[in-house]
């Protein structure tokens, strides 16, 4: 006997809410890992007693982790296991990771063999921001765009995903020109609307405020120079001369290339601006609770990012730049 219309409708609603139980970005990562797991099981001949791939046995999971060990760090292997767990939940199977004592020991062995640390992203501090700025051509449209993105990321304590694009452009998530607002013709403050972030799964959004800084390091001047050159646009905020949005990988490659060219060692990425902002603020004596507010950290996790580069003298830099303006106008990041 088939299901009635009401039952079919409820089943569709269940599937809809199950699908929305994970953030779209998480589901994209999981889908890739799940495809690799299914391909592995097919080639390895790993099937359950009923002849299907699921539920996966502990032995199959151990084989899969051993298969990944030559190309993935142990922390990434754990993400793959979370993806397999999610696949089981989607299909209505029990959690395959429960009571897997051998698997747990295997993962500890992988961690001990590989070492516990990944290459650390280095902070882009105030000093390095000046090095980046001095390496750019102020008349080059691409450089003007990239410098505006650097300033917004640094002074806004932004996560890389909050000002770059790594998937299809979505105006309900990504920054646009319409998300920026200045307070006057000669602005002393720039308001930026962050519509979605890692710690805002329900997309309530918030406003952050950036104040005017020094002539060489000013987020307002850099942003307005870019907008003047770019003109009005309904697409992504940061786009190149070919209309392509600024991606995280492109920003990371740009920063790495510039700083390597200047003889600065280390690994840099789009996340380095957020790390560098917290590091610079700490070095300048900004209180912990204000750093947490500026970076929208709900815990003391920011302390994991704060680096203490030797030989750096920030002096009065922070007092002369935009964070002072930010703090004097609105310490709280206002919800939309």
C-alpha contacts under 8 A as a table, 3 or more apart, distances in Angstrom:
res1	aa1	res2	aa2	distance
3	X	7	X	5.85
3	X	8	X	6.26
4	X	7	X	5.35
4	X	8	X	6.26
5	X	8	X	5.10
5	X	9	X	6.09
6	X	9	X	5.08
6	X	10	X	6.28
7	X	10	X	5.11
7	X	11	X	6.13
8	X	11	X	5.05
8	X	12	X	6.26
9	X	12	X	5.17
9	X	13	X	6.30
10	X	13	X	4.97
10	X	14	X	6.09
11	X	14	X	5.03
11	X	15	X	6.28
12	X	15	X	5.12
12	X	16	X	6.15
13	X	16	X	4.96
13	X	17	X	6.23
14	X	17	X	5.31
14	X	18	X	6.02
15	X	18	X	5.01
15	X	19	X	6.04
16	X	19	X	5.18
16	X	20	X	6.32
17	X	20	X	4.91
17	X	21	X	6.11
18	X	21	X	5.12
18	X	22	X	7.82
18	X	90	X	7.33
19	X	22	X	6.49
20	X	23	X	6.72
20	X	24	X	7.81
22	X	26	X	6.27
22	X	27	X	6.11
23	X	26	X	5.18
23	X	27	X	6.23
23	X	201	X	7.06
24	X	27	X	5.08
24	X	28	X	6.20
25	X	28	X	5.15
25	X	29	X	6.45
26	X	29	X	5.21
26	X	30	X	6.11
27	X	30	X	4.92
27	X	31	X	5.91
28	X	31	X	5.15
28	X	32	X	6.54
29	X	32	X	5.47
29	X	33	X	6.55
29	X	83	X	7.97
30	X	33	X	5.09
30	X	34	X	5.95
30	X	79	X	7.94
30	X	80	X	7.09
30	X	82	X	7.80
30	X	83	X	4.66
30	X	84	X	7.83
30	X	86	X	7.79
31	X	34	X	5.00
31	X	35	X	6.13
31	X	83	X	7.38
32	X	35	X	5.28
32	X	36	X	6.47
33	X	36	X	5.17
33	X	37	X	6.22
33	X	80	X	5.44
33	X	83	X	6.24
33	X	84	X	7.63
34	X	37	X	4.96
34	X	38	X	6.16
34	X	80	X	7.47
34	X	83	X	6.12
34	X	84	X	6.07
34	X	87	X	7.09
35	X	38	X	5.16
35	X	39	X	6.13
36	X	39	X	5.07
36	X	40	X	6.05
37	X	40	X	5.04
37	X	41	X	6.17
37	X	64	X	7.19
37	X	84	X	7.52
38	X	41	X	5.14
38	X	42	X	6.16
38	X	53	X	7.44
39	X	42	X	5.15
39	X	43	X	6.29
40	X	43	X	5.26
40	X	44	X	5.86
40	X	64	X	7.16
41	X	44	X	5.00
41	X	45	X	5.65
41	X	46	X	4.81
41	X	47	X	7.02
41	X	53	X	6.90
41	X	60	X	7.73
42	X	45	X	5.25
42	X	46	X	6.64
43	X	46	X	7.90
46	X	53	X	6.82
46	X	60	X	6.28
47	X	50	X	7.72
47	X	51	X	5.48
47	X	52	X	5.32
47	X	53	X	4.65
47	X	54	X	7.17
47	X	56	X	7.32
48	X	51	X	5.35
48	X	52	X	5.46
48	X	53	X	5.81
48	X	54	X	6.20
48	X	55	X	6.36
48	X	56	X	6.45
48	X	57	X	7.05
49	X	52	X	7.50
52	X	55	X	7.70
53	X	56	X	6.31
54	X	88	X	7.18
54	X	93	X	7.74
55	X	88	X	6.82
55	X	93	X	6.42
55	X	94	X	7.79
55	X	96	X	7.05
56	X	60	X	6.15
56	X	61	X	6.85
56	X	96	X	6.59
57	X	60	X	5.17
57	X	61	X	6.44
57	X	96	X	7.22
58	X	61	X	5.07
58	X	62	X	6.17
58	X	96	X	7.37
58	X	97	X	7.69
58	X	100	X	6.32
58	X	102	X	7.85
58	X	103	X	6.73
59	X	62	X	5.05
59	X	63	X	6.18
60	X	63	X	5.07
60	X	64	X	6.16
61	X	64	X	5.05
61	X	65	X	6.22
61	X	81	X	7.91
61	X	103	X	7.33
62	X	65	X	5.19
62	X	66	X	6.19
62	X	103	X	5.78
62	X	106	X	7.17
63	X	66	X	5.12
63	X	67	X	6.12
64	X	67	X	4.93
64	X	68	X	6.36
65	X	68	X	5.10
65	X	69	X	6.21
65	X	77	X	6.53
65	X	107	X	7.93
66	X	69	X	5.25
66	X	70	X	7.95
67	X	70	X	7.11
68	X	71	X	5.81
68	X	72	X	5.79
68	X	77	X	6.96
69	X	72	X	5.46
69	X	73	X	6.88
69	X	74	X	7.18
69	X	77	X	7.65
69	X	110	X	7.26
72	X	76	X	6.05
72	X	77	X	6.43
73	X	76	X	5.34
73	X	77	X	6.43
73	X	114	X	7.32
73	X	118	X	7.75
74	X	77	X	4.89
74	X	78	X	6.46
74	X	107	X	7.19
74	X	110	X	6.40
74	X	111	X	5.76
74	X	114	X	7.46
75	X	78	X	5.27
75	X	79	X	6.75
76	X	79	X	5.01
76	X	80	X	6.47
77	X	80	X	5.04
77	X	81	X	6.40
78	X	81	X	4.99
78	X	82	X	6.25
79	X	82	X	5.00
79	X	83	X	6.29
80	X	83	X	4.97
80	X	84	X	6.37
81	X	84	X	5.00
81	X	85	X	6.20
81	X	97	X	7.99
82	X	85	X	4.97
82	X	86	X	6.16
83	X	86	X	4.97
83	X	87	X	6.23
84	X	87	X	4.97
84	X	88	X	6.40
85	X	88	X	5.18
85	X	89	X	6.38
85	X	95	X	5.87
85	X	96	X	6.20
85	X	97	X	7.00
86	X	89	X	5.01
86	X	90	X	6.15
87	X	90	X	5.11
87	X	91	X	6.30
88	X	91	X	5.13
88	X	92	X	6.09
88	X	93	X	4.87
88	X	94	X	6.57
88	X	95	X	6.58
88	X	96	X	7.34
89	X	92	X	5.04
89	X	93	X	5.64
89	X	94	X	6.77
89	X	95	X	6.96
90	X	93	X	7.70
95	X	98	X	5.99
96	X	100	X	7.95
97	X	100	X	5.73
100	X	103	X	5.30
100	X	104	X	6.31
101	X	104	X	5.12
101	X	105	X	6.34
102	X	105	X	5.11
102	X	106	X	6.09
103	X	106	X	4.92
103	X	107	X	6.22
104	X	107	X	5.18
104	X	108	X	6.37
105	X	108	X	5.04
105	X	109	X	6.19
106	X	109	X	5.01
106	X	110	X	6.26
107	X	110	X	5.03
107	X	111	X	6.19
108	X	111	X	5.04
108	X	112	X	6.15
109	X	112	X	5.12
109	X	113	X	6.11
110	X	113	X	5.12
110	X	114	X	6.02
111	X	114	X	5.24
111	X	115	X	5.64
111	X	116	X	5.96
112	X	115	X	5.34
112	X	116	X	6.93
117	X	120	X	7.89
119	X	267	X	7.36
120	X	267	X	6.81
121	X	266	X	7.44
121	X	267	X	5.25
121	X	268	X	5.31
121	X	269	X	6.64
121	X	271	X	7.49
121	X	272	X	6.21
122	X	266	X	6.14
122	X	267	X	5.77
122	X	268	X	5.41
122	X	269	X	7.96
122	X	272	X	5.90
122	X	275	X	7.60
122	X	276	X	7.84
122	X	307	X	7.89
123	X	268	X	7.17
123	X	272	X	4.53
123	X	273	X	6.32
123	X	274	X	7.63
123	X	275	X	5.04
123	X	276	X	4.09
123	X	277	X	7.86
123	X	279	X	7.28
123	X	307	X	6.98
124	X	127	X	7.84
124	X	128	X	5.54
124	X	129	X	6.43
124	X	154	X	7.94
124	X	268	X	7.59
124	X	272	X	5.22
124	X	273	X	5.16
124	X	275	X	7.06
124	X	276	X	4.48
124	X	277	X	7.49
125	X	128	X	5.23
125	X	129	X	6.15
125	X	273	X	7.32
125	X	276	X	4.38
125	X	277	X	6.38
125	X	279	X	6.94
125	X	280	X	5.82
126	X	129	X	4.99
126	X	130	X	6.44
126	X	276	X	7.47
126	X	277	X	7.80
126	X	280	X	6.53
126	X	314	X	7.43
126	X	317	X	7.79
127	X	130	X	5.27
127	X	131	X	6.53
127	X	312	X	7.75
127	X	314	X	7.68
128	X	131	X	4.84
128	X	132	X	6.15
128	X	259	X	7.85
129	X	132	X	5.08
129	X	133	X	6.13
129	X	217	X	7.72
130	X	133	X	5.00
130	X	134	X	6.13
130	X	216	X	7.55
130	X	217	X	7.21
131	X	134	X	5.23
131	X	135	X	6.34
131	X	259	X	7.68
131	X	262	X	7.64
132	X	135	X	5.24
132	X	136	X	6.72
132	X	255	X	7.78
132	X	258	X	6.57
132	X	259	X	7.07
133	X	136	X	5.54
133	X	147	X	7.02
133	X	216	X	7.63
135	X	258	X	7.19
136	X	140	X	7.98
136	X	143	X	5.96
136	X	147	X	7.98
137	X	140	X	5.34
137	X	143	X	6.23
137	X	144	X	7.75
138	X	141	X	7.93
138	X	143	X	6.86
138	X	144	X	6.29
139	X	143	X	7.83
139	X	144	X	7.36
140	X	143	X	5.28
140	X	144	X	6.19
141	X	144	X	5.06
141	X	145	X	6.29
141	X	226	X	7.86
141	X	229	X	7.24
141	X	240	X	7.74
141	X	241	X	7.11
142	X	145	X	5.22
142	X	146	X	6.22
142	X	240	X	5.98
142	X	241	X	6.85
143	X	146	X	5.03
143	X	147	X	5.92
144	X	147	X	5.23
144	X	148	X	6.24
144	X	222	X	7.44
144	X	225	X	7.21
144	X	226	X	5.65
145	X	148	X	5.24
145	X	149	X	6.35
145	X	226	X	5.56
145	X	238	X	6.51
145	X	239	X	7.35
145	X	240	X	7.13
146	X	149	X	5.06
146	X	150	X	6.17
146	X	251	X	7.56
147	X	150	X	4.97
147	X	151	X	6.19
147	X	222	X	6.69
148	X	151	X	5.20
148	X	152	X	6.14
148	X	219	X	6.91
148	X	222	X	4.83
148	X	223	X	4.93
148	X	225	X	7.98
148	X	226	X	6.41
149	X	152	X	5.15
149	X	153	X	6.02
149	X	163	X	7.29
149	X	223	X	7.80
149	X	238	X	7.13
150	X	153	X	5.18
150	X	154	X	6.04
150	X	273	X	7.30
151	X	154	X	5.13
151	X	155	X	5.83
151	X	156	X	7.81
151	X	217	X	7.56
151	X	218	X	7.16
151	X	219	X	5.03
151	X	222	X	6.96
151	X	223	X	7.87
152	X	155	X	5.54
152	X	156	X	5.46
152	X	157	X	7.98
152	X	158	X	7.48
152	X	219	X	5.92
152	X	223	X	7.61
153	X	156	X	5.35
153	X	157	X	5.83
153	X	158	X	4.84
153	X	159	X	7.24
153	X	160	X	7.30
153	X	163	X	7.05
153	X	273	X	5.78
153	X	274	X	6.72
154	X	157	X	5.32
154	X	158	X	6.76
154	X	273	X	4.63
154	X	274	X	5.89
154	X	276	X	7.10
154	X	277	X	5.57
155	X	158	X	7.84
155	X	210	X	6.94
155	X	219	X	6.80
155	X	277	X	6.64
155	X	322	X	7.00
155	X	323	X	6.93
156	X	208	X	7.11
156	X	209	X	7.79
156	X	210	X	6.81
156	X	274	X	7.96
156	X	294	X	7.40
156	X	295	X	7.57
157	X	273	X	6.91
157	X	274	X	4.62
157	X	275	X	7.89
157	X	277	X	5.85
157	X	278	X	7.34
157	X	294	X	6.59
157	X	295	X	5.13
158	X	162	X	6.22
158	X	163	X	7.29
158	X	273	X	7.41
158	X	274	X	5.61
158	X	295	X	7.05
159	X	162	X	5.35
159	X	163	X	7.40
159	X	197	X	7.94
159	X	270	X	7.74
159	X	271	X	6.08
159	X	274	X	6.20
160	X	163	X	5.95
160	X	164	X	6.10
160	X	248	X	6.52
160	X	270	X	5.04
160	X	271	X	5.24
160	X	274	X	7.94
161	X	164	X	5.28
161	X	165	X	6.57
161	X	166	X	7.56
161	X	197	X	7.62
161	X	248	X	7.10
162	X	165	X	7.97
162	X	174	X	6.98
162	X	175	X	7.34
162	X	194	X	7.19
162	X	196	X	7.32
162	X	197	X	6.35
163	X	174	X	7.16
163	X	175	X	6.26
163	X	238	X	7.91
164	X	174	X	7.82
164	X	238	X	7.60
164	X	245	X	7.60
164	X	246	X	5.50
164	X	247	X	5.01
164	X	248	X	5.43
165	X	168	X	7.62
165	X	169	X	6.90
165	X	174	X	7.13
165	X	245	X	6.58
165	X	246	X	6.15
165	X	247	X	4.78
165	X	248	X	6.51
166	X	247	X	5.58
166	X	248	X	6.50
169	X	174	X	6.80
169	X	235	X	7.78
169	X	236	X	6.96
170	X	173	X	5.51
170	X	174	X	5.81
171	X	174	X	5.32
171	X	175	X	7.01
171	X	176	X	6.93
171	X	235	X	7.36
171	X	236	X	7.51
172	X	195	X	6.91
173	X	195	X	5.53
173	X	196	X	5.38
174	X	195	X	7.11
174	X	196	X	7.48
174	X	236	X	6.79
175	X	179	X	6.25
175	X	193	X	7.73
175	X	194	X	7.12
175	X	195	X	7.58
175	X	236	X	6.03
175	X	237	X	5.46
176	X	179	X	5.42
176	X	180	X	7.57
176	X	233	X	7.88
176	X	234	X	6.75
176	X	235	X	6.14
176	X	236	X	4.92
176	X	237	X	4.17
176	X	238	X	7.90
177	X	180	X	5.70
177	X	232	X	7.30
177	X	233	X	6.62
177	X	234	X	7.00
177	X	235	X	7.84
177	X	236	X	7.41
177	X	237	X	5.20
178	X	181	X	7.55
178	X	234	X	7.72
179	X	191	X	7.99
179	X	192	X	5.77
179	X	193	X	5.01
179	X	194	X	7.64
180	X	190	X	6.94
180	X	191	X	5.70
180	X	192	X	4.84
180	X	193	X	6.56
181	X	190	X	5.80
181	X	191	X	5.07
181	X	192	X	6.69
182	X	185	X	7.84
182	X	187	X	5.75
182	X	188	X	7.70
182	X	189	X	5.88
182	X	190	X	4.64
182	X	191	X	6.16
183	X	187	X	5.37
183	X	188	X	6.81
183	X	189	X	5.88
183	X	190	X	6.81
184	X	187	X	4.62
184	X	188	X	7.44
187	X	190	X	7.22
187	X	212	X	7.79
187	X	220	X	7.72
188	X	211	X	5.73
188	X	212	X	5.27
188	X	220	X	7.84
188	X	325	X	7.90
189	X	209	X	6.49
189	X	210	X	5.54
189	X	211	X	4.51
189	X	212	X	6.24
189	X	220	X	7.27
189	X	325	X	7.39
189	X	326	X	7.77
190	X	209	X	5.61
190	X	210	X	5.06
190	X	211	X	6.39
190	X	220	X	6.28
191	X	207	X	6.46
191	X	208	X	5.79
191	X	209	X	4.60
191	X	210	X	6.47
192	X	207	X	5.53
192	X	208	X	5.28
192	X	209	X	6.32
192	X	210	X	7.93
193	X	205	X	7.12
193	X	206	X	5.90
193	X	207	X	4.55
193	X	208	X	6.55
193	X	336	X	7.88
194	X	197	X	7.31
194	X	205	X	5.50
194	X	206	X	5.38
194	X	207	X	6.06
194	X	208	X	7.47
195	X	203	X	6.10
195	X	204	X	6.96
195	X	205	X	4.26
195	X	206	X	6.59
196	X	200	X	6.06
196	X	201	X	7.36
196	X	203	X	4.99
196	X	204	X	7.36
196	X	205	X	5.73
197	X	200	X	5.10
197	X	201	X	7.07
197	X	203	X	7.36
197	X	205	X	7.88
198	X	201	X	6.71
200	X	203	X	5.36
200	X	204	X	6.67
200	X	205	X	7.14
204	X	335	X	6.79
204	X	336	X	6.32
205	X	335	X	5.82
205	X	336	X	5.23
206	X	333	X	6.12
206	X	334	X	5.26
206	X	335	X	4.06
206	X	336	X	4.87
207	X	333	X	5.61
207	X	334	X	5.18
207	X	335	X	6.28
207	X	336	X	6.58
208	X	333	X	5.35
208	X	334	X	7.08
209	X	326	X	5.51
209	X	329	X	7.69
209	X	330	X	7.04
209	X	333	X	7.76
210	X	219	X	7.10
210	X	220	X	7.38
210	X	322	X	5.90
210	X	323	X	6.76
210	X	325	X	6.71
210	X	326	X	5.10
211	X	219	X	7.62
211	X	220	X	7.16
211	X	321	X	7.48
211	X	322	X	4.19
211	X	323	X	6.35
211	X	324	X	7.07
211	X	325	X	4.20
211	X	326	X	5.15
212	X	218	X	5.79
212	X	219	X	6.82
212	X	220	X	5.89
212	X	221	X	7.71
212	X	321	X	6.54
212	X	322	X	4.90
212	X	325	X	6.57
213	X	217	X	6.16
213	X	218	X	4.44
213	X	219	X	7.15
213	X	220	X	7.84
213	X	320	X	6.03
213	X	321	X	3.71
213	X	322	X	4.48
214	X	217	X	5.15
214	X	218	X	5.47
214	X	320	X	6.33
214	X	321	X	5.60
214	X	322	X	7.93
215	X	218	X	5.93
215	X	221	X	7.63
217	X	321	X	7.24
218	X	221	X	5.44
218	X	222	X	6.18
218	X	321	X	6.92
218	X	322	X	6.76
219	X	222	X	5.14
219	X	223	X	5.94
219	X	322	X	7.34
220	X	223	X	5.21
220	X	224	X	6.02
221	X	224	X	5.27
221	X	225	X	5.98
222	X	225	X	5.23
222	X	226	X	6.34
223	X	226	X	5.19
223	X	227	X	6.20
224	X	227	X	4.98
224	X	228	X	5.94
225	X	228	X	5.19
225	X	229	X	6.32
226	X	229	X	5.18
226	X	230	X	5.92
227	X	230	X	4.92
227	X	231	X	5.57
227	X	232	X	7.42
228	X	231	X	5.56
230	X	233	X	7.92
233	X	236	X	7.76
233	X	237	X	7.75
236	X	239	X	6.45
236	X	245	X	6.20
237	X	245	X	7.88
238	X	245	X	5.86
238	X	246	X	5.63
239	X	242	X	7.65
239	X	243	X	5.40
239	X	244	X	5.20
239	X	245	X	4.25
239	X	246	X	5.60
240	X	243	X	5.28
240	X	244	X	5.43
240	X	245	X	6.50
240	X	246	X	7.10
241	X	244	X	7.44
246	X	250	X	6.64
246	X	251	X	6.92
247	X	250	X	5.27
247	X	251	X	6.31
248	X	251	X	5.20
248	X	252	X	6.09
248	X	269	X	7.98
248	X	270	X	6.19
249	X	252	X	5.06
249	X	253	X	6.06
249	X	269	X	7.96
249	X	270	X	7.94
250	X	253	X	5.11
250	X	254	X	6.12
251	X	254	X	5.09
251	X	255	X	6.22
251	X	269	X	7.18
251	X	270	X	6.08
252	X	255	X	5.25
252	X	256	X	6.02
252	X	268	X	6.56
252	X	269	X	4.16
252	X	270	X	5.18
253	X	256	X	5.14
253	X	257	X	5.98
253	X	269	X	7.37
254	X	257	X	5.21
254	X	258	X	6.17
255	X	258	X	5.24
255	X	259	X	6.13
255	X	268	X	6.57
255	X	269	X	6.72
255	X	270	X	7.84
256	X	259	X	5.43
256	X	260	X	5.91
256	X	267	X	6.89
256	X	268	X	5.45
256	X	269	X	6.93
257	X	260	X	5.23
257	X	261	X	5.99
258	X	261	X	5.13
258	X	262	X	6.37
259	X	262	X	4.94
259	X	263	X	6.37
259	X	264	X	5.19
259	X	265	X	7.55
260	X	263	X	5.01
260	X	264	X	5.19
260	X	265	X	6.30
261	X	264	X	7.39
268	X	271	X	7.77
268	X	272	X	5.84
269	X	272	X	5.30
269	X	273	X	7.94
270	X	273	X	6.23
271	X	274	X	5.55
271	X	275	X	6.52
272	X	275	X	5.01
272	X	276	X	5.79
273	X	276	X	4.92
273	X	277	X	5.98
274	X	277	X	5.15
274	X	278	X	6.40
274	X	295	X	7.72
275	X	278	X	5.36
275	X	279	X	6.12
275	X	305	X	5.38
275	X	306	X	6.13
275	X	307	X	7.63
276	X	279	X	4.90
276	X	280	X	5.90
276	X	306	X	7.47
276	X	307	X	7.82
277	X	280	X	5.19
277	X	281	X	6.04
278	X	281	X	5.15
278	X	282	X	6.11
278	X	291	X	6.56
278	X	295	X	7.67
278	X	302	X	7.32
278	X	305	X	7.43
278	X	306	X	5.93
279	X	282	X	5.17
279	X	283	X	6.21
279	X	305	X	7.60
279	X	306	X	4.69
279	X	307	X	5.62
279	X	308	X	6.92
280	X	283	X	5.10
280	X	284	X	6.19
280	X	314	X	7.45
280	X	318	X	7.76
281	X	284	X	5.12
281	X	285	X	6.39
281	X	286	X	5.28
281	X	291	X	6.98
281	X	318	X	7.11
282	X	285	X	5.23
282	X	286	X	5.58
282	X	287	X	7.39
282	X	288	X	7.60
282	X	291	X	7.77
282	X	306	X	7.64
283	X	286	X	7.65
283	X	308	X	7.84
283	X	314	X	7.09
284	X	314	X	6.64
284	X	315	X	7.30
284	X	316	X	7.54
284	X	317	X	7.84
284	X	318	X	6.42
286	X	290	X	6.73
286	X	291	X	6.70
287	X	290	X	5.47
287	X	291	X	6.46
288	X	291	X	5.13
288	X	292	X	6.25
289	X	292	X	5.13
289	X	293	X	6.27
290	X	293	X	4.90
290	X	294	X	6.05
290	X	331	X	7.30
291	X	294	X	5.07
291	X	295	X	6.07
292	X	295	X	5.25
292	X	296	X	5.68
292	X	297	X	4.86
292	X	298	X	6.95
292	X	299	X	7.46
292	X	300	X	7.35
292	X	302	X	7.11
293	X	296	X	4.91
293	X	297	X	6.44
293	X	331	X	7.06
293	X	332	X	6.40
293	X	333	X	7.01
294	X	297	X	7.89
294	X	331	X	7.40
294	X	332	X	7.72
294	X	333	X	7.30
296	X	333	X	7.48
297	X	300	X	7.11
297	X	301	X	7.06
297	X	302	X	6.71
299	X	302	X	7.49
300	X	303	X	5.88
301	X	304	X	5.64
301	X	305	X	7.59
302	X	305	X	5.34
302	X	306	X	6.65
303	X	306	X	5.17
309	X	312	X	6.28
314	X	317	X	5.57
314	X	318	X	7.55
315	X	318	X	7.94
316	X	319	X	5.44
316	X	320	X	6.48
317	X	320	X	5.36
317	X	321	X	6.40
318	X	321	X	5.14
318	X	322	X	7.41
318	X	323	X	6.59
318	X	324	X	7.01
319	X	322	X	7.94
319	X	323	X	7.40
319	X	324	X	5.73
320	X	324	X	7.19
321	X	324	X	6.33
321	X	325	X	7.47
322	X	325	X	5.09
322	X	326	X	6.18
323	X	326	X	4.76
323	X	327	X	6.09
324	X	327	X	5.21
324	X	328	X	6.11
325	X	328	X	5.17
325	X	329	X	6.12
326	X	329	X	5.44
326	X	330	X	6.09
326	X	331	X	6.62
327	X	330	X	5.61
327	X	331	X	4.73
328	X	331	X	6.93
330	X	333	X	7.25
